[in-house]
């Protein structure tokens, strides 16, 4: 979807419908384009942030087996 908007002294306003579900964006200038890119949480960075208590002592070695058996 494309839309033309006027550039004011403050810049431009991006319509909210373009940003549905997005909480934060990164704005970049690349050659002749200006990009507005959504910033998403990296799920890899959150690994281990909510560990669970369990009696399993070999989870790091056997994680595939435990994931497939549950």
PDB file with SEQRES, HELIX, SHEET and CRYST1 records, atoms N, CA, C and O in Angstrom:
SEQRES   1 A   70  UNK UNK UNK UNK UNK UNK UNK UNK UNK UNK UNK UNK UNK          
SEQRES   2 A   70  UNK UNK UNK UNK UNK UNK UNK UNK UNK UNK UNK UNK UNK          
SEQRES   3 A   70  UNK UNK UNK UNK UNK UNK UNK UNK UNK UNK UNK UNK UNK          
SEQRES   4 A   70  UNK UNK UNK UNK UNK UNK UNK UNK UNK UNK UNK UNK UNK          
SEQRES   5 A   70  UNK UNK UNK UNK UNK UNK UNK UNK UNK UNK UNK UNK UNK          
SEQRES   6 A   70  UNK UNK UNK UNK UNK                                          
HELIX    1 AA1 UNK A   16  UNK A   19  5                                   4    
HELIX    2 AA2 UNK A   43  UNK A   46  5                                   4    
HELIX    3 AA3 UNK A   59  UNK A   69  1                                  11    
SHEET    1 AA1 2 UNK A  25  UNK A  30  0                                        
SHEET    2 AA1 2 UNK A  33  UNK A  38 -1                                        
CRYST1    1.000    1.000    1.000  90.00  90.00  90.00 P 1           1          
ATOM      1  N   UNK A   1       0.850  -1.172   0.000  1.00  0.00           N  
ATOM      2  CA  UNK A   1       0.000   0.000   0.000  1.00  0.00           C  
ATOM      3  C   UNK A   1       0.896   1.235   0.000  1.00  0.00           C  
ATOM      4  O   UNK A   1       1.830   1.337   0.796  1.00  0.00           O  
ATOM      5  N   UNK A   2       0.610   2.144  -0.874  1.00  0.00           N  
ATOM      6  CA  UNK A   2       1.362   3.389  -0.965  1.00  0.00           C  
ATOM      7  C   UNK A   2       0.458   4.558  -0.629  1.00  0.00           C  
ATOM      8  O   UNK A   2      -0.760   4.497  -0.798  1.00  0.00           O  
ATOM      9  N   UNK A   3       1.085   5.633  -0.146  1.00  0.00           N  
ATOM     10  CA  UNK A   3       0.323   6.826   0.207  1.00  0.00           C  
ATOM     11  C   UNK A   3       1.262   8.028   0.073  1.00  0.00           C  
ATOM     12  O   UNK A   3       2.440   7.940   0.417  1.00  0.00           O  
ATOM     13  N   UNK A   4       0.748   9.122  -0.416  1.00  0.00           N  
ATOM     14  CA  UNK A   4       1.526  10.357  -0.492  1.00  0.00           C  
ATOM     15  C   UNK A   4       1.128  11.254   0.675  1.00  0.00           C  
ATOM     16  O   UNK A   4      -0.055  11.434   0.962  1.00  0.00           O  
ATOM     17  N   UNK A   5       2.134  11.812   1.341  1.00  0.00           N  
ATOM     18  CA  UNK A   5       1.873  12.754   2.432  1.00  0.00           C  
ATOM     19  C   UNK A   5       2.818  13.936   2.288  1.00  0.00           C  
ATOM     20  O   UNK A   5       3.901  13.812   1.714  1.00  0.00           O  
ATOM     21  N   UNK A   6       2.408  15.066   2.804  1.00  0.00           N  
ATOM     22  CA  UNK A   6       3.228  16.282   2.768  1.00  0.00           C  
ATOM     23  C   UNK A   6       4.258  16.255   3.887  1.00  0.00           C  
ATOM     24  O   UNK A   6       3.967  15.793   4.990  1.00  0.00           O  
ATOM     25  N   UNK A   7       5.438  16.740   3.613  1.00  0.00           N  
ATOM     26  CA  UNK A   7       6.486  16.889   4.617  1.00  0.00           C  
ATOM     27  C   UNK A   7       6.314  18.267   5.243  1.00  0.00           C  
ATOM     28  O   UNK A   7       6.318  19.281   4.545  1.00  0.00           O  
ATOM     29  N   UNK A   8       6.161  18.293   6.569  1.00  0.00           N  
ATOM     30  CA  UNK A   8       6.012  19.557   7.295  1.00  0.00           C  
ATOM     31  C   UNK A   8       7.318  19.910   7.986  1.00  0.00           C  
ATOM     32  O   UNK A   8       8.321  19.219   7.805  1.00  0.00           O  
ATOM     33  N   UNK A   9       7.317  20.966   8.767  1.00  0.00           N  
ATOM     34  CA  UNK A   9       8.507  21.342   9.532  1.00  0.00           C  
ATOM     35  C   UNK A   9       8.898  20.256  10.531  1.00  0.00           C  
ATOM     36  O   UNK A   9      10.074  20.119  10.867  1.00  0.00           O  
ATOM     37  N   UNK A  10       7.914  19.479  11.010  1.00  0.00           N  
ATOM     38  CA  UNK A  10       8.176  18.400  11.964  1.00  0.00           C  
ATOM     39  C   UNK A  10       8.490  17.074  11.277  1.00  0.00           C  
ATOM     40  O   UNK A  10       8.929  16.141  11.949  1.00  0.00           O  
ATOM     41  N   UNK A  11       8.284  16.955   9.983  1.00  0.00           N  
ATOM     42  CA  UNK A  11       8.528  15.705   9.267  1.00  0.00           C  
ATOM     43  C   UNK A  11       7.241  15.189   8.654  1.00  0.00           C  
ATOM     44  O   UNK A  11       6.461  15.967   8.104  1.00  0.00           O  
ATOM     45  N   UNK A  12       7.007  13.886   8.740  1.00  0.00           N  
ATOM     46  CA  UNK A  12       5.782  13.286   8.207  1.00  0.00           C  
ATOM     47  C   UNK A  12       5.109  12.462   9.292  1.00  0.00           C  
ATOM     48  O   UNK A  12       5.747  12.041  10.257  1.00  0.00           O  
ATOM     49  N   UNK A  13       3.823  12.240   9.122  1.00  0.00           N  
ATOM     50  CA  UNK A  13       3.075  11.396  10.038  1.00  0.00           C  
ATOM     51  C   UNK A  13       2.769  10.093   9.308  1.00  0.00           C  
ATOM     52  O   UNK A  13       2.215  10.100   8.209  1.00  0.00           O  
ATOM     53  N   UNK A  14       3.134   8.984   9.929  1.00  0.00           N  
ATOM     54  CA  UNK A  14       2.847   7.661   9.379  1.00  0.00           C  
ATOM     55  C   UNK A  14       1.485   7.233   9.918  1.00  0.00           C  
ATOM     56  O   UNK A  14       1.284   7.224  11.133  1.00  0.00           O  
ATOM     57  N   UNK A  15       0.546   6.877   9.039  1.00  0.00           N  
ATOM     58  CA  UNK A  15      -0.773   6.465   9.511  1.00  0.00           C  
ATOM     59  C   UNK A  15      -0.702   5.262  10.447  1.00  0.00           C  
ATOM     60  O   UNK A  15       0.063   4.325  10.218  1.00  0.00           O  
ATOM     61  N   UNK A  16      -1.507   5.302  11.500  1.00  0.00           N  
ATOM     62  CA  UNK A  16      -1.514   4.255  12.519  1.00  0.00           C  
ATOM     63  C   UNK A  16      -1.829   2.889  11.927  1.00  0.00           C  
ATOM     64  O   UNK A  16      -1.327   1.881  12.423  1.00  0.00           O  
ATOM     65  N   UNK A  17      -2.642   2.828  10.885  1.00  0.00           N  
ATOM     66  CA  UNK A  17      -2.991   1.529  10.304  1.00  0.00           C  
ATOM     67  C   UNK A  17      -1.771   0.833   9.701  1.00  0.00           C  
ATOM     68  O   UNK A  17      -1.782  -0.387   9.535  1.00  0.00           O  
ATOM     69  N   UNK A  18      -0.724   1.583   9.374  1.00  0.00           N  
ATOM     70  CA  UNK A  18       0.514   0.979   8.882  1.00  0.00           C  
ATOM     71  C   UNK A  18       1.319   0.362  10.018  1.00  0.00           C  
ATOM     72  O   UNK A  18       2.212  -0.452   9.779  1.00  0.00           O  
ATOM     73  N   UNK A  19       1.009   0.745  11.250  1.00  0.00           N  
ATOM     74  CA  UNK A  19       1.810   0.341  12.402  1.00  0.00           C  
ATOM     75  C   UNK A  19       1.051  -0.584  13.351  1.00  0.00           C  
ATOM     76  O   UNK A  19       1.407  -0.689  14.525  1.00  0.00           O  
ATOM     77  N   UNK A  20       0.028  -1.243  12.864  1.00  0.00           N  
ATOM     78  CA  UNK A  20      -0.792  -2.112  13.712  1.00  0.00           C  
ATOM     79  C   UNK A  20       0.076  -3.178  14.395  1.00  0.00           C  
ATOM     80  O   UNK A  20       0.786  -3.935  13.733  1.00  0.00           O  
ATOM     81  N   UNK A  21       0.004  -3.223  15.722  1.00  0.00           N  
ATOM     82  CA  UNK A  21       0.742  -4.213  16.499  1.00  0.00           C  
ATOM     83  C   UNK A  21       2.217  -3.897  16.697  1.00  0.00           C  
ATOM     84  O   UNK A  21       2.934  -4.684  17.315  1.00  0.00           O  
ATOM     85  N   UNK A  22       2.678  -2.778  16.195  1.00  0.00           N  
ATOM     86  CA  UNK A  22       4.092  -2.412  16.317  1.00  0.00           C  
ATOM     87  C   UNK A  22       4.245  -1.400  17.442  1.00  0.00           C  
ATOM     88  O   UNK A  22       3.515  -0.410  17.500  1.00  0.00           O  
ATOM     89  N   UNK A  23       5.201  -1.652  18.339  1.00  0.00           N  
ATOM     90  CA  UNK A  23       5.410  -0.762  19.484  1.00  0.00           C  
ATOM     91  C   UNK A  23       6.582   0.193  19.278  1.00  0.00           C  
ATOM     92  O   UNK A  23       6.623   1.265  19.882  1.00  0.00           O  
ATOM     93  N   UNK A  24       7.537  -0.191  18.429  1.00  0.00           N  
ATOM     94  CA  UNK A  24       8.726   0.628  18.233  1.00  0.00           C  
ATOM     95  C   UNK A  24       9.244   0.408  16.815  1.00  0.00           C  
ATOM     96  O   UNK A  24       9.178  -0.705  16.294  1.00  0.00           O  
ATOM     97  N   UNK A  25       9.762   1.472  16.187  1.00  0.00           N  
ATOM     98  CA  UNK A  25      10.310   1.363  14.839  1.00  0.00           C  
ATOM     99  C   UNK A  25      11.710   1.953  14.797  1.00  0.00           C  
ATOM    100  O   UNK A  25      12.102   2.751  15.648  1.00  0.00           O  
ATOM    101  N   UNK A  26      12.440   1.540  13.790  1.00  0.00           N  
ATOM    102  CA  UNK A  26      13.751   2.110  13.484  1.00  0.00           C  
ATOM    103  C   UNK A  26      13.596   2.848  12.159  1.00  0.00           C  
ATOM    104  O   UNK A  26      13.006   2.315  11.220  1.00  0.00           O  
ATOM    105  N   UNK A  27      14.115   4.058  12.076  1.00  0.00           N  
ATOM    106  CA  UNK A  27      14.038   4.844  10.854  1.00  0.00           C  
ATOM    107  C   UNK A  27      15.438   4.965  10.284  1.00  0.00           C  
ATOM    108  O   UNK A  27      16.361   5.414  10.964  1.00  0.00           O  
ATOM    109  N   UNK A  28      15.593   4.555   9.013  1.00  0.00           N  
ATOM    110  CA  UNK A  28      16.899   4.545   8.359  1.00  0.00           C  
ATOM    111  C   UNK A  28      16.814   5.265   7.019  1.00  0.00           C  
ATOM    112  O   UNK A  28      15.771   5.248   6.364  1.00  0.00           O  
ATOM    113  N   UNK A  29      17.898   5.890   6.618  1.00  0.00           N  
ATOM    114  CA  UNK A  29      17.990   6.461   5.278  1.00  0.00           C  
ATOM    115  C   UNK A  29      18.980   5.620   4.502  1.00  0.00           C  
ATOM    116  O   UNK A  29      20.131   5.461   4.910  1.00  0.00           O  
ATOM    117  N   UNK A  30      18.522   5.078   3.370  1.00  0.00           N  
ATOM    118  CA  UNK A  30      19.331   4.175   2.556  1.00  0.00           C  
ATOM    119  C   UNK A  30      19.290   4.682   1.120  1.00  0.00           C  
ATOM    120  O   UNK A  30      18.286   4.498   0.432  1.00  0.00           O  
ATOM    121  N   UNK A  31      20.361   5.317   0.659  1.00  0.00           N  
ATOM    122  CA  UNK A  31      20.428   5.906  -0.682  1.00  0.00           C  
ATOM    123  C   UNK A  31      19.282   6.897  -0.856  1.00  0.00           C  
ATOM    124  O   UNK A  31      19.257   7.933  -0.192  1.00  0.00           O  
ATOM    125  N   UNK A  32      18.342   6.595  -1.731  1.00  0.00           N  
ATOM    126  CA  UNK A  32      17.234   7.520  -1.985  1.00  0.00           C  
ATOM    127  C   UNK A  32      15.952   7.126  -1.275  1.00  0.00           C  
ATOM    128  O   UNK A  32      14.887   7.673  -1.561  1.00  0.00           O  
ATOM    129  N   UNK A  33      16.047   6.172  -0.342  1.00  0.00           N  
ATOM    130  CA  UNK A  33      14.856   5.691   0.359  1.00  0.00           C  
ATOM    131  C   UNK A  33      14.962   5.981   1.851  1.00  0.00           C  
ATOM    132  O   UNK A  33      16.052   6.002   2.421  1.00  0.00           O  
ATOM    133  N   UNK A  34      13.822   6.202   2.460  1.00  0.00           N  
ATOM    134  CA  UNK A  34      13.729   6.298   3.915  1.00  0.00           C  
ATOM    135  C   UNK A  34      12.911   5.089   4.348  1.00  0.00           C  
ATOM    136  O   UNK A  34      11.790   4.893   3.880  1.00  0.00           O  
ATOM    137  N   UNK A  35      13.468   4.285   5.234  1.00  0.00           N  
ATOM    138  CA  UNK A  35      12.821   3.058   5.666  1.00  0.00           C  
ATOM    139  C   UNK A  35      12.333   3.190   7.094  1.00  0.00           C  
ATOM    140  O   UNK A  35      13.047   3.707   7.954  1.00  0.00           O  
ATOM    141  N   UNK A  36      11.122   2.725   7.350  1.00  0.00           N  
ATOM    142  CA  UNK A  36      10.568   2.641   8.700  1.00  0.00           C  
ATOM    143  C   UNK A  36      10.399   1.145   8.967  1.00  0.00           C  
ATOM    144  O   UNK A  36       9.510   0.500   8.411  1.00  0.00           O  
ATOM    145  N   UNK A  37      11.262   0.606   9.824  1.00  0.00           N  
ATOM    146  CA  UNK A  37      11.300  -0.830  10.068  1.00  0.00           C  
ATOM    147  C   UNK A  37      10.840  -1.154  11.482  1.00  0.00           C  
ATOM    148  O   UNK A  37      11.307  -0.536  12.439  1.00  0.00           O  
ATOM    149  N   UNK A  38       9.930  -2.116  11.628  1.00  0.00           N  
ATOM    150  CA  UNK A  38       9.490  -2.490  12.979  1.00  0.00           C  
ATOM    151  C   UNK A  38      10.626  -3.156  13.741  1.00  0.00           C  
ATOM    152  O   UNK A  38      11.401  -3.928  13.177  1.00  0.00           O  
ATOM    153  N   UNK A  39      10.713  -2.850  15.021  1.00  0.00           N  
ATOM    154  CA  UNK A  39      11.681  -3.498  15.900  1.00  0.00           C  
ATOM    155  C   UNK A  39      10.935  -4.615  16.614  1.00  0.00           C  
ATOM    156  O   UNK A  39       9.943  -4.382  17.305  1.00  0.00           O  
ATOM    157  N   UNK A  40      11.426  -5.818  16.433  1.00  0.00           N  
ATOM    158  CA  UNK A  40      10.783  -6.964  17.056  1.00  0.00           C  
ATOM    159  C   UNK A  40      11.683  -7.513  18.148  1.00  0.00           C  
ATOM    160  O   UNK A  40      12.907  -7.401  18.076  1.00  0.00           O  
ATOM    161  N   UNK A  41      11.072  -8.099  19.146  1.00  0.00           N  
ATOM    162  CA  UNK A  41      11.847  -8.726  20.204  1.00  0.00           C  
ATOM    163  C   UNK A  41      12.525  -9.960  19.641  1.00  0.00           C  
ATOM    164  O   UNK A  41      11.918 -10.729  18.896  1.00  0.00           O  
ATOM    165  N   UNK A  42      13.778 -10.145  19.999  1.00  0.00           N  
ATOM    166  CA  UNK A  42      14.527 -11.308  19.555  1.00  0.00           C  
ATOM    167  C   UNK A  42      14.257 -12.451  20.523  1.00  0.00           C  
ATOM    168  O   UNK A  42      14.690 -12.383  21.673  1.00  0.00           O  
ATOM    169  N   UNK A  43      13.555 -13.500  20.098  1.00  0.00           N  
ATOM    170  CA  UNK A  43      13.228 -14.582  21.022  1.00  0.00           C  
ATOM    171  C   UNK A  43      14.472 -15.305  21.551  1.00  0.00           C  
ATOM    172  O   UNK A  43      14.440 -15.866  22.646  1.00  0.00           O  
ATOM    173  N   UNK A  44      15.548 -15.296  20.794  1.00  0.00           N  
ATOM    174  CA  UNK A  44      16.787 -15.940  21.246  1.00  0.00           C  
ATOM    175  C   UNK A  44      17.349 -15.207  22.465  1.00  0.00           C  
ATOM    176  O   UNK A  44      17.890 -15.838  23.373  1.00  0.00           O  
ATOM    177  N   UNK A  45      17.223 -13.885  22.486  1.00  0.00           N  
ATOM    178  CA  UNK A  45      17.745 -13.106  23.618  1.00  0.00           C  
ATOM    179  C   UNK A  45      16.988 -13.414  24.909  1.00  0.00           C  
ATOM    180  O   UNK A  45      17.524 -13.206  25.997  1.00  0.00           O  
ATOM    181  N   UNK A  46      15.758 -13.904  24.806  1.00  0.00           N  
ATOM    182  CA  UNK A  46      14.952 -14.176  25.993  1.00  0.00           C  
ATOM    183  C   UNK A  46      15.140 -15.594  26.533  1.00  0.00           C  
ATOM    184  O   UNK A  46      14.600 -15.931  27.587  1.00  0.00           O  
ATOM    185  N   UNK A  47      15.894 -16.417  25.828  1.00  0.00           N  
ATOM    186  CA  UNK A  47      16.098 -17.786  26.310  1.00  0.00           C  
ATOM    187  C   UNK A  47      16.725 -17.783  27.699  1.00  0.00           C  
ATOM    188  O   UNK A  47      17.691 -17.063  27.953  1.00  0.00           O  
ATOM    189  N   UNK A  48      16.186 -18.567  28.564  1.00  0.00           N  
ATOM    190  CA  UNK A  48      16.714 -18.667  29.923  1.00  0.00           C  
ATOM    191  C   UNK A  48      16.235 -17.579  30.857  1.00  0.00           C  
ATOM    192  O   UNK A  48      16.603 -17.574  32.031  1.00  0.00           O  
ATOM    193  N   UNK A  49      15.422 -16.656  30.364  1.00  0.00           N  
ATOM    194  CA  UNK A  49      14.967 -15.567  31.229  1.00  0.00           C  
ATOM    195  C   UNK A  49      13.867 -16.017  32.189  1.00  0.00           C  
ATOM    196  O   UNK A  49      13.628 -15.363  33.204  1.00  0.00           O  
ATOM    197  N   UNK A  50      13.198 -17.125  31.879  1.00  0.00           N  
ATOM    198  CA  UNK A  50      12.155 -17.662  32.743  1.00  0.00           C  
ATOM    199  C   UNK A  50      12.371 -19.162  32.926  1.00  0.00           C  
ATOM    200  O   UNK A  50      11.578 -19.967  32.437  1.00  0.00           O  
ATOM    201  N   UNK A  51      13.432 -19.538  33.623  1.00  0.00           N  
ATOM    202  CA  UNK A  51      13.688 -20.965  33.806  1.00  0.00           C  
ATOM    203  C   UNK A  51      12.609 -21.613  34.680  1.00  0.00           C  
ATOM    204  O   UNK A  51      11.959 -20.950  35.489  1.00  0.00           O  
ATOM    205  N   UNK A  52      12.441 -22.909  34.498  1.00  0.00           N  
ATOM    206  CA  UNK A  52      11.469 -23.637  35.303  1.00  0.00           C  
ATOM    207  C   UNK A  52      12.199 -24.557  36.263  1.00  0.00           C  
ATOM    208  O   UNK A  52      13.315 -24.998  35.986  1.00  0.00           O  
ATOM    209  N   UNK A  53      11.579 -24.842  37.378  1.00  0.00           N  
ATOM    210  CA  UNK A  53      12.153 -25.781  38.343  1.00  0.00           C  
ATOM    211  C   UNK A  53      11.676 -27.179  37.972  1.00  0.00           C  
ATOM    212  O   UNK A  53      10.481 -27.405  37.778  1.00  0.00           O  
ATOM    213  N   UNK A  54      12.614 -28.115  37.875  1.00  0.00           N  
ATOM    214  CA  UNK A  54      12.274 -29.488  37.517  1.00  0.00           C  
ATOM    215  C   UNK A  54      13.371 -30.399  38.058  1.00  0.00           C  
ATOM    216  O   UNK A  54      14.457 -29.937  38.409  1.00  0.00           O  
ATOM    217  N   UNK A  55      13.080 -31.681  38.121  1.00  0.00           N  
ATOM    218  CA  UNK A  55      14.060 -32.644  38.612  1.00  0.00           C  
ATOM    219  C   UNK A  55      14.996 -33.144  37.520  1.00  0.00           C  
ATOM    220  O   UNK A  55      15.848 -33.994  37.781  1.00  0.00           O  
ATOM    221  N   UNK A  56      14.852 -32.634  36.313  1.00  0.00           N  
ATOM    222  CA  UNK A  56      15.697 -33.080  35.202  1.00  0.00           C  
ATOM    223  C   UNK A  56      17.087 -32.474  35.378  1.00  0.00           C  
ATOM    224  O   UNK A  56      17.229 -31.262  35.539  1.00  0.00           O  
ATOM    225  N   UNK A  57      18.094 -33.315  35.346  1.00  0.00           N  
ATOM    226  CA  UNK A  57      19.466 -32.836  35.535  1.00  0.00           C  
ATOM    227  C   UNK A  57      20.279 -32.837  34.240  1.00  0.00           C  
ATOM    228  O   UNK A  57      21.378 -32.282  34.201  1.00  0.00           O  
ATOM    229  N   UNK A  58      19.751 -33.453  33.182  1.00  0.00           N  
ATOM    230  CA  UNK A  58      20.505 -33.526  31.930  1.00  0.00           C  
ATOM    231  C   UNK A  58      19.776 -32.821  30.782  1.00  0.00           C  
ATOM    232  O   UNK A  58      19.908 -33.215  29.623  1.00  0.00           O  
ATOM    233  N   UNK A  59      19.023 -31.797  31.101  1.00  0.00           N  
ATOM    234  CA  UNK A  59      18.219 -31.112  30.085  1.00  0.00           C  
ATOM    235  C   UNK A  59      19.082 -30.509  28.982  1.00  0.00           C  
ATOM    236  O   UNK A  59      18.668 -30.511  27.823  1.00  0.00           O  
ATOM    237  N   UNK A  60      20.252 -29.998  29.300  1.00  0.00           N  
ATOM    238  CA  UNK A  60      21.077 -29.393  28.264  1.00  0.00           C  
ATOM    239  C   UNK A  60      21.583 -30.429  27.274  1.00  0.00           C  
ATOM    240  O   UNK A  60      21.738 -30.121  26.092  1.00  0.00           O  
ATOM    241  N   UNK A  61      21.843 -31.650  27.726  1.00  0.00           N  
ATOM    242  CA  UNK A  61      22.322 -32.690  26.818  1.00  0.00           C  
ATOM    243  C   UNK A  61      21.176 -33.376  26.085  1.00  0.00           C  
ATOM    244  O   UNK A  61      21.349 -33.816  24.949  1.00  0.00           O  
ATOM    245  N   UNK A  62      20.007 -33.473  26.718  1.00  0.00           N  
ATOM    246  CA  UNK A  62      18.893 -34.248  26.175  1.00  0.00           C  
ATOM    247  C   UNK A  62      17.689 -33.392  25.794  1.00  0.00           C  
ATOM    248  O   UNK A  62      16.565 -33.893  25.753  1.00  0.00           O  
ATOM    249  N   UNK A  63      17.908 -32.103  25.514  1.00  0.00           N  
ATOM    250  CA  UNK A  63      16.765 -31.216  25.288  1.00  0.00           C  
ATOM    251  C   UNK A  63      15.881 -31.666  24.124  1.00  0.00           C  
ATOM    252  O   UNK A  63      14.659 -31.547  24.213  1.00  0.00           O  
ATOM    253  N   UNK A  64      16.462 -32.182  23.030  1.00  0.00           N  
ATOM    254  CA  UNK A  64      15.632 -32.645  21.910  1.00  0.00           C  
ATOM    255  C   UNK A  64      14.723 -33.790  22.331  1.00  0.00           C  
ATOM    256  O   UNK A  64      13.545 -33.812  21.975  1.00  0.00           O  
ATOM    257  N   UNK A  65      15.254 -34.721  23.072  1.00  0.00           N  
ATOM    258  CA  UNK A  65      14.464 -35.869  23.518  1.00  0.00           C  
ATOM    259  C   UNK A  65      13.323 -35.409  24.433  1.00  0.00           C  
ATOM    260  O   UNK A  65      12.205 -35.911  24.319  1.00  0.00           O  
ATOM    261  N   UNK A  66      13.592 -34.464  25.335  1.00  0.00           N  
ATOM    262  CA  UNK A  66      12.536 -33.974  26.224  1.00  0.00           C  
ATOM    263  C   UNK A  66      11.470 -33.175  25.483  1.00  0.00           C  
ATOM    264  O   UNK A  66      10.283 -33.279  25.794  1.00  0.00           O  
ATOM    265  N   UNK A  67      11.889 -32.382  24.509  1.00  0.00           N  
ATOM    266  CA  UNK A  67      10.914 -31.598  23.752  1.00  0.00           C  
ATOM    267  C   UNK A  67       9.996 -32.485  22.925  1.00  0.00           C  
ATOM    268  O   UNK A  67       8.800 -32.214  22.819  1.00  0.00           O  
ATOM    269  N   UNK A  68      10.535 -33.520  22.352  1.00  0.00           N  
ATOM    270  CA  UNK A  68       9.734 -34.405  21.497  1.00  0.00           C  
ATOM    271  C   UNK A  68       8.837 -35.333  22.320  1.00  0.00           C  
ATOM    272  O   UNK A  68       7.827 -35.817  21.810  1.00  0.00           O  
ATOM    273  N   UNK A  69       9.186 -35.586  23.566  1.00  0.00           N  
ATOM    274  CA  UNK A  69       8.395 -36.526  24.361  1.00  0.00           C  
ATOM    275  C   UNK A  69       7.248 -35.847  25.097  1.00  0.00           C  
ATOM    276  O   UNK A  69       6.409 -36.535  25.678  1.00  0.00           O  
ATOM    277  N   UNK A  70       7.188 -34.537  25.089  1.00  0.00           N  
ATOM    278  CA  UNK A  70       6.134 -33.833  25.829  1.00  0.00           C  
ATOM    279  C   UNK A  70       5.005 -33.410  24.947  1.00  0.00           C  
ATOM    280  O   UNK A  70       4.043 -32.807  25.423  1.00  0.00           O  
TER     281      UNK A  70                                                      
END                                                                             
